[in-house]
Amino acid sequence: MVLWRLFQSLGHDARVATAVAPFLLALACRVMFGGTRVTHWMTALGAAWFVVNVFLAPYSPQMRQDILRLRGWLP
């Protein structure tokens, strides 16, 4: 998991930027192109990406894995 090690080596500011950037990009596209179906989906996915990053950020790697394992319990 080279990509995961690369992400772990990033500083806190870079992690915040990777969490916020997709949402801001989606908002910029929505301003430029209007409220199309694509921009609505981009905004929703960007917001979901931000929430997942914020939700998983304060936990240790072991806690993150425990939380991700809970997905298997959901229907």
C-alpha positions in Angstrom: 0.0 0.0 0.0 2.4 2.6 -1.2 -0.3 5.1 -1.7 -1.4 4.7 2.0 2.2 5.2 3.2 2.5 8.3 1.0 -0.8 9.7 2.6 0.5 9.0 6.1 3.7 10.9 5.4 1.8 14.1 4.5 1.5 16.8 7.1 -1.7 17.9 8.7 -2.2 20.8 6.4 -1.8 18.6 3.3 -4.4 16.1 4.8 -6.8 18.9 5.3 -6.2 20.1 1.7 -6.9 16.6 0.3 -10.2 16.5 2.3 -11.4 20.0 1.3 -10.1 20.2 -2.3 -12.7 17.9 -4.0 -15.6 19.8 -2.3 -14.2 23.2 -3.3 -13.6 21.9 -6.8 -17.3 20.8 -7.0 -18.5 24.1 -5.7 -16.4 26.0 -8.3 -17.8 23.8 -11.1 -21.3 24.5 -9.8 -20.7 28.2 -9.8 -19.2 28.1 -13.3 -21.7 25.6 -14.9 -24.8 26.0 -12.9 -26.9 23.5 -11.0 -26.6 20.5 -13.4 -27.0 16.9 -12.4 -23.3 16.4 -12.7 -22.5 19.3 -10.4 -25.0 18.1 -7.9 -23.3 14.6 -7.9 -19.9 16.2 -7.6 -21.0 18.3 -4.6 -22.6 15.3 -2.9 -19.5 13.1 -3.5 -17.1 15.9 -2.4 -19.1 16.4 0.8 -19.1 12.7 1.5 -15.3 12.6 0.9 -14.9 15.4 3.4 -17.1 13.8 6.0 -15.2 10.5 5.7 -11.9 12.3 6.1 -13.1 14.2 9.1 -14.6 11.2 10.7 -11.5 9.0 10.3 -8.9 11.7 11.0 -8.6 11.6 14.8 -8.4 7.9 15.2 -5.4 5.6 15.3 -4.7 3.2 12.4 -6.1 0.3 14.5 -9.3 2.2 15.4 -9.7 3.1 11.7 -9.6 -0.6 10.8 -12.1 -1.4 13.5 -14.5 1.2 12.1 -14.0 0.0 8.6 -14.7 -3.5 9.7 -18.1 -2.4 11.0 -19.2 -1.8 7.4 -19.4 -5.6 7.0 -22.1 -5.7 9.7 -24.4 -3.2 7.9 -26.9 -4.6 5.5 
